[in-house]
Amino acid sequence: MSEPHLIVLFGATGDLAKRKLLPGIMHLLTSGLVPDLRLIGVSTHEYDDETFREFAEQAIREFSKRPVDDPGLRDFLQRLAFVPVSEGPEALAKQAAEYEGELRESHGADPGRLHYLSVPPSAALSVITTLEQAGLVERAKVIMEKPFGTDLESAQQLNAEIHTVLDERQIYRIDHFLGKEAALNILAFRFANGLFEPIWNRNFIDYVQIDVPETLSLEGRAGFYEGTGAFKDMVVTHLFQVMAFMAMEPPTALDSGAIGEEKNKVFRSMLPLDVTKVVRGQYKGYRDEEGVDPASDTETFIALRAEIDNWRWADVPFYLRTGKRMGEGARIISIAFREPPKSMFSADSGIGLAGADHLTFDLADASKMSLSYYGKRPGPGMRLQKLSMQFSTEDTGEADEVLEAYERLIYDATRGERTLFTTAAGIERLWEVSAPLLDNPPPLEFYEPGSYGPDSVQELIAPRRWRLPFERKWRESHTPK
């Protein structure tokens, strides 16, 4: 259990705060994971305390994934205050002093400070300056939303400017993909089981696919997306981070320092991206979206081959793909194992017809894993078919204990636990390996909404093939009684 906290939420009336942060912070309080807190909302809206509490109540009732307990909700709302940006750092300092005094009186010690910057990257430095002027930097932890720069130079400049106010140990660069239960299951699956770690290398694994297709379009984010695109929005900040979890060496300890160092070793081992092994796409109709340049060169789809040049992964390709307006929404890591060097089964047995054996992690909220393999089809003769063993957190008695990604990451930050957050060195290295693509992007190819990207993605992965849509669907979950 962490200490009581003062939380300052910048961008408190935005979409992320409404859908994820306010419901999540309330759950941390009502579940006892954070013993006590006060929250100050800050945004450009001219709200007062009561208006903000009404906003928070509506957000929690609409978007909470759990039944809303009315007494718990009323208690949470009384812990909220609001300071408009227009009132400046003096008003923020005054409200913070009042709330910290209450927590200090109740618990006999200074509360922790957690500042969540749910603001555009362009506003991050001004927010940090506000915190400095309000005297709220000391003993503070600061959660920052992606993207962290747009290239190596901007990332280095951003980090240098932030470090004039904050120590690197105070900065928590958030990636909600890493906060998911299934991402942590990768570590448990690999390092707690003697069955799999010995085969987690180039001798047994043929290739790895990380696939995050989205069925959504821009959802009103044209202003952000036009200057970002699929690669900067998703690959640098999410898919590369997930790849590091999957590819890292065993850490010397299960703590943030050791795990962070192993992730950074993966990034240092990555080869610069080969532009000839990248497919950039844009869905037809994107340029007609409100706020989009009619001649926009922004990609809404990206697929690429990444390579990790170390002893464990030499010559094993990592295929990453993400895009908007695709045929299916998913968040998948699929690991394809090498086929046996020689087969005793006859050509008509069905061997090899359904592709390689795969281990699949589903990073969606349901948190599932699947291992596919060939087995004998019941009946006479030796006919083979693809079978699968599947696990879902929903099939366990602990499904209700799963924290949503943002809840877990906020909770970890209150405890000073940095395992699931990214570092300045790691981010800068990723922009460095991305430089060839940023400097010389391949031309756009157009694809139909509802498809799986441009046709050339098949050439990118050939002679292998993409795993979406799935050949074997997830089975229905049956929660134990």
DAQUI-V455032 format. One record per residue. N is the residue number from 1. RES is the residue in one letter. PHI is phi in radians with two decimals (NA if undefined). OMEGA is omega as a letter, one per 40 degrees, with the letter a starting at -180 (NA if undefined). D_FIRST is the distance of its C-alpha to the first C-alpha in Angstrom with 1 decimal. Layout:
BEGIN
{{N,RES,PHI,OMEGA,D_FIRST} {N,RES,PHI,OMEGA,D_FIRST}}
END
This chain:
BEGIN
{{1,M,NA,a,0.0} {2,S,-1.43,a,3.8} {3,E,-1.33,i,6.8} {4,P,-1.03,a,9.3} {5,H,-2.38,i,11.6} {6,L,-1.62,i,15.3} {7,I,-1.95,i,16.2} {8,V,-1.91,a,19.9} {9,L,-1.87,i,21.2} {10,F,-1.47,a,24.7} {11,G,1.38,a,26.8} {12,A,-1.23,i,25.1} {13,T,-1.89,a,28.2} {14,G,-1.46,a,28.7} {15,D,-1.16,a,28.7} {16,L,-1.13,i,25.4} {17,A,-1.06,a,23.6} {18,K,-1.17,a,25.4} {19,R,-1.46,a,24.9} {20,K,-2.14,a,21.5} {21,L,-1.28,a,19.4} {22,L,-1.13,i,19.7} {23,P,-1.07,a,19.2} {24,G,-1.19,a,16.2} {25,I,-1.15,i,14.4} {26,M,-1.06,i,15.4} {27,H,-1.11,i,13.9} {28,L,-1.07,i,10.4} {29,L,-1.28,a,10.8} {30,T,-1.21,i,12.7} {31,S,-1.46,a,10.6} {32,G,1.50,i,7.6} {33,L,-1.16,i,5.6} {34,V,-2.00,a,6.3} {35,P,-1.19,a,7.1} {36,D,-2.84,i,10.4} {37,L,-2.76,i,12.7} {38,R,-2.27,a,16.4} {39,L,-2.21,i,18.2} {40,I,-1.92,i,21.7} {41,G,-1.54,i,23.8} {42,V,-2.29,i,26.6} {43,S,-2.85,a,29.6} {44,T,-1.38,i,33.4} {45,H,-1.19,i,33.7} {46,E,-1.61,i,35.0} {47,Y,-1.47,i,32.6} {48,D,-1.98,a,31.6} {49,D,-1.01,a,28.4} {50,E,-1.18,i,29.9} {51,T,-1.09,i,31.2} {52,F,-1.15,i,27.9} {53,R,-1.13,i,26.2} {54,E,-1.13,i,29.0} {55,F,-1.05,a,28.5} {56,A,-1.15,i,24.8} {57,E,-1.08,i,25.6} {58,Q,-1.09,i,28.3} {59,A,-1.08,a,26.2} {60,I,-1.18,i,23.4} {61,R,-1.15,a,26.1} {62,E,-1.46,a,28.0} {63,F,-2.02,i,25.5} {64,S,-1.12,i,22.5} {65,K,-1.44,a,22.5} {66,R,-2.09,i,21.2} {67,P,-1.01,a,23.1} {68,V,-1.54,i,22.5} {69,D,-1.51,a,21.7} {70,D,-1.05,i,23.9} {71,P,-1.07,i,22.2} {72,G,-1.12,i,18.8} {73,L,-1.15,i,20.8} {74,R,-1.07,i,22.6} {75,D,-1.10,i,19.6} {76,F,-1.11,a,18.2} {77,L,-1.09,i,21.6} {78,Q,-1.24,i,22.0} {79,R,-1.65,a,19.2} {80,L,-1.84,i,21.4} {81,A,-2.43,a,24.2} {82,F,-2.37,i,26.6} {83,V,-2.26,i,28.6} {84,P,-1.15,i,31.5} {85,V,-0.97,a,32.2} {86,S,-1.09,a,35.7} {87,E,-1.46,i,34.4} {88,G,1.40,a,33.3} {89,P,-1.14,a,30.7} {90,E,-1.11,i,31.8} {91,A,-1.13,i,30.6} {92,L,-1.10,i,27.3} {93,A,-1.07,a,26.9} {94,K,-1.12,a,27.9} {95,Q,-1.16,i,25.5} {96,A,-1.11,i,22.6} {97,A,-1.08,i,23.7} {98,E,-1.10,a,23.8} {99,Y,-1.20,i,20.3} {100,E,-1.14,i,18.8} {101,G,-1.08,i,20.9} {102,E,-1.09,a,19.5} {103,L,-1.18,i,15.9} {104,R,-1.13,i,17.1} {105,E,-1.17,a,19.1} {106,S,-1.33,a,16.5} {107,H,-2.08,i,13.8} {108,G,1.33,i,16.3} {109,A,-2.73,i,15.3} {110,D,-1.10,i,15.8} {111,P,-1.30,i,13.4} {112,G,-1.25,i,12.6} {113,R,-2.11,i,15.3} {114,L,-2.26,i,15.3} {115,H,-1.97,a,18.9} {116,Y,-1.88,a,19.8} {117,L,-1.70,i,23.5} {118,S,-1.53,a,24.7} {119,V,-2.34,i,28.3} {120,P,-1.03,i,31.2} {121,P,-0.95,a,31.3} {122,S,-1.14,a,34.3} {123,A,-1.71,a,32.3} {124,A,-1.09,a,29.4} {125,L,-1.16,i,31.2} {126,S,-1.16,i,32.2} {127,V,-1.16,i,28.7} {128,I,-1.12,i,27.5} {129,T,-1.08,i,30.6} {130,T,-1.04,i,29.6} {131,L,-1.07,i,26.1} {132,E,-1.11,a,28.0} {133,Q,-1.18,i,30.5} {134,A,-1.49,i,27.9} {135,G,1.24,a,26.4} {136,L,-1.97,a,23.0} {137,V,-1.51,a,22.9} {138,E,-1.03,a,21.7} {139,R,0.94,a,18.0} {140,A,-1.67,i,17.8} {141,K,-2.01,a,16.8} {142,V,-2.15,i,19.4} {143,I,-1.61,a,19.4} {144,M,-2.03,i,23.0} {145,E,-1.48,i,24.8} {146,K,-1.29,e,27.6} {147,P,-1.43,a,30.4} {148,F,-1.79,a,30.2} {149,G,1.56,i,33.9} {150,T,-2.15,i,36.9} {151,D,-2.86,a,38.3} {152,L,-1.07,a,38.0} {153,E,-1.09,a,39.6} {154,S,-1.20,i,37.5} {155,A,-1.16,i,34.2} {156,Q,-1.11,i,35.2} {157,Q,-1.15,i,36.3} {158,L,-1.06,i,33.1} {159,N,-1.10,a,30.9} {160,A,-1.10,a,33.3} {161,E,-1.21,i,33.1} {162,I,-1.12,a,29.4} {163,H,-1.23,i,29.2} {164,T,-1.27,i,31.4} {165,V,-1.98,a,28.5} {166,L,-2.01,i,25.3} {167,D,-1.30,a,24.5} {168,E,-0.97,a,24.0} {169,R,-1.18,i,20.5} {170,Q,-1.55,a,19.6} {171,I,-1.73,a,21.0} {172,Y,-2.14,a,19.3} {173,R,-1.44,a,22.2} {174,I,-1.57,i,21.1} {175,D,-2.37,a,22.7} {176,H,-1.17,i,21.6} {177,F,-1.07,a,23.6} {178,L,-1.32,i,21.2} {179,G,-1.47,a,18.2} {180,K,-1.40,a,20.0} {181,E,-0.97,a,19.3} {182,A,-1.16,i,22.8} {183,A,-1.14,i,22.5} {184,L,-1.17,i,19.8} {185,N,-1.14,i,22.1} {186,I,-1.06,i,24.7} {187,L,-1.10,a,22.9} {188,A,-1.12,a,22.3} {189,F,-1.08,a,25.9} {190,R,-1.28,a,27.5} {191,F,-1.71,i,25.9} {192,A,-1.84,a,25.0} {193,N,-2.23,i,28.5} {194,G,-1.18,a,31.7} {195,L,-1.24,a,33.7} {196,F,-1.85,a,33.0} {197,E,-1.01,i,32.2} {198,P,-1.11,a,35.8} {199,I,-1.85,a,37.2} {200,W,-1.55,a,34.9} {201,N,-2.86,a,37.6} {202,R,-1.14,a,41.0} {203,N,-1.25,a,42.9} {204,F,-2.13,a,41.4} {205,I,-1.82,a,40.0} {206,D,-1.49,i,42.7} {207,Y,-2.82,i,40.7} {208,V,-2.23,i,37.4} {209,Q,-2.10,i,37.1} {210,I,-2.06,a,34.3} {211,D,-2.24,i,35.3} {212,V,-2.30,i,33.8} {213,P,-1.33,i,36.7} {214,E,-2.21,i,36.1} {215,T,-1.50,a,38.4} {216,L,-1.27,i,37.6} {217,S,-1.71,a,39.9} {218,L,-1.35,i,38.9} {219,E,0.95,i,37.5} {220,G,1.35,a,38.7} {221,R,-1.84,a,37.3} {222,A,-1.03,a,40.7} {223,G,-1.05,i,40.3} {224,F,-1.31,a,37.3} {225,Y,-1.21,a,38.6} {226,E,-1.04,i,42.1} {227,G,-1.61,a,40.9} {228,T,-2.14,a,38.4} {229,G,1.46,a,39.5} {230,A,-1.12,a,37.9} {231,F,-1.15,a,37.7} {232,K,-1.23,a,35.8} {233,D,-1.28,a,33.7} {234,M,-2.10,a,32.6} {235,V,-1.32,a,33.8} {236,V,-1.12,a,32.7} {237,T,-1.57,a,29.3} {238,H,-2.14,a,28.4} {239,L,-1.15,i,30.9} {240,F,-1.11,i,31.2} {241,Q,-1.17,i,27.5} {242,V,-1.11,i,27.4} {243,M,-1.02,i,30.5} {244,A,-1.13,i,28.8} {245,F,-1.05,a,26.1} {246,M,-1.27,a,29.0} {247,A,-1.79,a,31.2} {248,M,-1.12,i,29.2} {249,E,-1.34,i,29.9} {250,P,-1.02,i,27.5} {251,P,-1.28,i,25.0} {252,T,-1.26,i,25.0} {253,A,-2.73,i,21.3} {254,L,-1.56,i,18.6} {255,D,-2.38,a,17.1} {256,S,-1.12,a,17.9} {257,G,-1.11,a,20.8} {258,A,-1.19,a,22.6} {259,I,-1.20,i,22.2} {260,G,-1.06,i,23.2} {261,E,-1.15,i,26.2} {262,E,-1.20,i,27.3} {263,K,-1.11,a,27.1} {264,N,-1.16,i,29.2} {265,K,-1.10,i,31.7} {266,V,-1.06,a,32.3} {267,F,-1.10,i,33.0} {268,R,-1.18,a,35.3} {269,S,-1.51,a,37.1} {270,M,-1.20,i,37.8} {271,L,-1.42,i,41.4} {272,P,-0.94,a,42.4} {273,L,-1.09,i,42.8} {274,D,-1.61,a,46.3} {275,V,-1.08,i,47.6} {276,T,-1.27,i,50.0} {277,K,-2.00,i,47.1} {278,V,-2.30,i,45.5} {279,V,-2.07,i,46.4} {280,R,-1.87,a,45.7} {281,G,-2.34,i,46.4} {282,Q,-2.48,a,46.6} {283,Y,-1.26,a,46.9} {284,K,-1.14,a,50.1} {285,G,1.79,i,49.9} {286,Y,-1.04,a,47.1} {287,R,-1.22,i,49.5} {288,D,-1.59,a,50.4} {289,E,-1.19,i,46.8} {290,E,-1.09,i,46.5} {291,G,1.56,a,45.7} {292,V,-1.73,i,46.7} {293,D,-1.08,i,49.5} {294,P,-1.04,i,52.5} {295,A,-1.99,a,53.0} {296,S,-1.00,i,49.3} {297,D,-1.82,a,48.6} {298,T,-1.27,i,44.9} {299,E,-1.48,i,43.8} {300,T,-1.80,a,41.8} {301,F,-2.52,i,41.8} {302,I,-2.54,i,41.3} {303,A,-2.35,a,41.7} {304,L,-2.65,i,41.9} {305,R,-1.89,i,42.1} {306,A,-1.92,a,39.8} {307,E,-2.32,i,40.4} {308,I,-1.92,a,38.3} {309,D,-1.65,i,40.8} {310,N,-2.38,a,39.4} {311,W,-1.13,a,40.4} {312,R,-1.26,a,38.0} {313,W,-2.09,i,38.8} {314,A,-0.94,i,42.3} {315,D,1.23,i,44.5} {316,V,-1.71,a,41.7} {317,P,-1.36,i,41.6} {318,F,-1.94,a,38.5} {319,Y,-1.75,a,39.6} {320,L,-2.02,a,37.4} {321,R,-2.57,i,38.4} {322,T,-2.71,i,37.2} {323,G,-3.05,i,39.1} {324,K,-1.64,i,39.5} {325,R,0.94,i,41.7} {326,M,-1.75,a,41.6} {327,G,-1.27,a,42.5} {328,E,-2.71,i,39.1} {329,G,-1.67,a,35.5} {330,A,-2.79,i,33.4} {331,R,-2.46,a,30.8} {332,I,-2.19,i,32.1} {333,I,-1.96,a,32.1} {334,S,-2.16,a,35.2} {335,I,-1.90,a,36.2} {336,A,-1.69,i,39.9} {337,F,-1.54,i,41.0} {338,R,-1.15,i,44.5} {339,E,-1.39,i,47.2} {340,P,-1.00,a,49.0} {341,P,-1.16,a,51.8} {342,K,-2.62,a,54.5} {343,S,-2.01,i,54.7} {344,M,-1.56,a,56.7} {345,F,-1.49,a,56.5} {346,S,-1.24,a,59.4} {347,A,-1.11,a,59.4} {348,D,-1.64,a,59.5} {349,S,-1.37,a,56.6} {350,G,1.74,a,54.1} {351,I,-1.12,i,52.4} {352,G,1.45,a,51.0} {353,L,-1.21,a,51.7} {354,A,-1.84,i,48.1} {355,G,1.44,a,46.9} {356,A,-1.28,i,44.7} {357,D,-1.20,a,41.8} {358,H,-2.27,i,38.5} {359,L,-1.89,a,34.8} {360,T,-2.14,i,33.1} {361,F,-1.89,i,29.5} {362,D,-1.75,a,29.1} {363,L,-1.52,i,26.4} {364,A,-1.21,a,26.7} {365,D,-1.06,a,24.0} {366,A,-1.20,i,25.5} {367,S,1.01,a,24.6} {368,K,-2.19,i,27.7} {369,M,-2.35,i,29.6} {370,S,-2.52,i,33.3} {371,L,-2.10,a,35.6} {372,S,-1.71,a,39.3} {373,Y,-2.79,i,42.2} {374,Y,-1.51,i,45.8} {375,G,-2.43,a,46.8} {376,K,-1.34,i,50.0} {377,R,-1.32,a,51.1} {378,P,-1.02,i,52.1} {379,G,2.18,a,55.9} {380,P,-1.21,i,58.8} {381,G,1.36,a,59.0} {382,M,-2.00,i,56.3} {383,R,-1.79,a,54.9} {384,L,-1.86,i,51.5} {385,Q,-2.51,i,48.9} {386,K,-1.44,i,45.4} {387,L,-2.06,i,42.6} {388,S,-2.62,i,38.9} {389,M,-1.82,a,35.8} {390,Q,-2.23,i,33.0} {391,F,-2.30,i,29.4} {392,S,-2.35,i,27.2} {393,T,-1.00,a,23.6} {394,E,-1.14,i,25.2} {395,D,-1.49,a,27.1} {396,T,-1.82,i,24.1} {397,G,-1.40,a,22.4} {398,E,-1.89,a,19.1} {399,A,-1.02,a,20.5} {400,D,-1.26,a,18.6} {401,E,-1.56,a,15.2} {402,V,-1.18,i,16.3} {403,L,-1.53,i,14.8} {404,E,-1.16,a,17.6} {405,A,-0.98,a,18.1} {406,Y,-1.18,i,17.3} {407,E,-1.07,a,14.1} {408,R,-1.08,a,12.9} {409,L,-1.21,i,14.4} {410,I,-1.13,i,13.0} {411,Y,-1.05,i,9.4} {412,D,-1.06,a,10.4} {413,A,-1.11,i,12.2} {414,T,-1.09,i,9.5} {415,R,-1.63,a,8.1} {416,G,1.31,a,11.8} {417,E,-1.57,a,12.3} {418,R,-1.85,a,16.0} {419,T,-0.95,a,17.2} {420,L,-1.65,i,18.1} {421,F,-1.95,a,19.7} {422,T,-1.68,a,23.3} {423,T,-1.90,i,24.9} {424,A,-1.07,a,28.0} {425,A,-1.10,i,30.0} {426,G,-1.13,i,29.3} {427,I,-1.10,a,30.2} {428,E,-1.12,i,33.3} {429,R,-1.14,i,34.5} {430,L,-1.14,i,34.2} {431,W,-1.15,i,36.4} {432,E,-1.14,a,38.8} {433,V,-1.26,i,39.4} {434,S,-1.48,a,39.8} {435,A,-0.95,i,42.5} {436,P,-1.02,i,45.5} {437,L,-1.26,a,44.4} {438,L,-1.17,a,43.7} {439,D,-1.37,a,47.0} {440,N,-2.50,a,49.1} {441,P,-1.18,i,47.7} {442,P,-1.20,a,49.8} {443,P,-1.13,i,51.6} {444,L,-1.19,i,50.0} {445,E,-2.11,a,50.9} {446,F,-1.70,i,50.8} {447,Y,-2.40,a,49.4} {448,E,-1.34,i,49.6} {449,P,-0.98,a,46.7} {450,G,1.57,i,45.4} {451,S,-1.69,i,46.4} {452,Y,-2.03,i,44.4} {453,G,1.78,i,45.6} {454,P,-1.06,a,49.0} {455,D,-1.05,a,51.2} {456,S,-1.20,i,50.9} {457,V,-1.14,i,47.4} {458,Q,-1.20,i,49.2} {459,E,-1.20,a,51.2} {460,L,-1.05,a,48.0} {461,I,-1.73,a,46.6} {462,A,-0.97,e,50.0} {463,P,-1.48,i,50.9} {464,R,-1.39,i,47.4} {465,R,-2.54,i,46.2} {466,W,-1.22,a,43.2} {467,R,-1.62,i,41.1} {468,L,-1.85,e,40.9} {469,P,-1.24,a,42.1} {470,F,-1.16,i,40.8} {471,E,-1.31,a,43.5} {472,R,-2.15,a,41.1} {473,K,-1.32,i,39.0} {474,W,-1.12,i,35.6} {475,R,-1.31,i,36.2} {476,E,-1.12,i,35.0} {477,S,-1.38,i,31.7} {478,H,-2.24,a,31.9} {479,T,-1.18,a,28.7} {480,P,-1.06,i,29.0} {481,K,-1.27,NA,29.7}}
END
